[in-house]
Amino acid sequence: KGWELQRLQQGPVTGTAGTCLTAGGVVESVLFPREVKKYLAHSRSALKRVRQAQARRERNRATISAVRTAIRRFKDAAGGQDLEVTDRAFRRAMRLLDRAAARGYLHKNAAARRKSRLSVAMASRQGQQ
């Protein structure tokens, strides 16, 4: 427990993605100072796994959010008149879906299904012109 005492004397150590790690596995949110979570992890390696999992979770959420935003922007653009804007939004959504599937943020079949639906929407949009 000596390293925990040293860690407490040094003050909180900033971790990844808006958290502070204090001794004993207490993770305090920098964005929400009142929010304190006590984890069951006690060993140094388990605390590290908690930090890694939290960083991964936030990275996954950001990537999936970007994909959803790109799909929404394509749908908004598809309702408009400008085919060039629609095509640009379509290509961006496809690129983000491919990247998310390649990096494991989305299952490859889920990405393929979404791409297929976007392709059908794009084809019908081009058929209207």
C-alpha positions, -999 to 999 in steps of 0.1 A, spaced: 0 0 0 30 23 0 26 34 -35 -11 43 -28 0 65 1 26 82 -21 0 87 -48 -24 103 -24 3 126 -11 11 137 -47 -25 145 -54 -48 132 -81 -31 120 -113 -49 129 -145 -58 99 -166 -72 96 -201 -103 112 -215 -114 134 -187 -107 114 -156 -86 116 -125 -72 85 -109 -66 85 -72 -52 58 -50 -75 28 -42 -91 28 -77 -113 59 -72 -119 75 -106 -131 111 -104 -145 128 -135 -128 160 -144 -159 172 -163 -183 163 -135 -163 168 -102 -191 155 -80 -192 122 -98 -169 97 -81 -169 60 -90 -153 33 -69 -142 3 -89 -136 -32 -75 -102 -32 -91 -74 -31 -65 -42 -42 -82 -22 -18 -104 -28 -40 -135 -66 -41 -129 -67 -3 -124 -48 0 -157 -74 -22 -174 -101 0 -161 -84 31 -176 -79 13 -209 -115 1 -210 -127 36 -204 -105 51 -231 -117 24 -255 -153 30 -246 -150 67 -253 -132 61 -285 -159 37 -297 -186 61 -288 -170 90 -307 -165 68 -338 -200 55 -338 -213 90 -332 -193 103 -362 -208 75 -384 -243 83 -373 -238 120 -379 -225 112 -415 -255 90 -422 -279 117 -409 -262 144 -430 -265 122 -461 -302 117 -454 -306 155 -449 -287 161 -482 -307 135 -500 -339 154 -493 -324 186 -509 -319 196 -545 -281 196 -549 -269 162 -561 -232 172 -556 -237 178 -519 -256 145 -516 -228 127 -534 -202 142 -511 -222 132 -480 -227 97 -494 -190 92 -500 -181 104 -466 -207 81 -449 -193 52 -469 -157 60 -460 -166 63 -423 -185 30 -423 -156 12 -440 -132 26 -415 -153 17 -385 -157 -18 -398 -120 -22 -405 -110 -10 -370 -136 -31 -353 -160 -4 -341 -188 -19 -361 -193 -55 -372 -185 -59 -409 -220 -72 -416 -236 -43 -398 -215 -19 -418 -223 -37 -451 -260 -36 -443 -259 2 -436 -239 8 -468 -264 -12 -488 -293 9 -475 -274 41 -482 -266 28 -517 -303 21 -524 -312 56 -511 -285 71 -533 -296 52 -564 -332 63 -559 -320 98 -555 -300 97 -587 -330 81 -605 -352 111 -595 -328 135 -613 
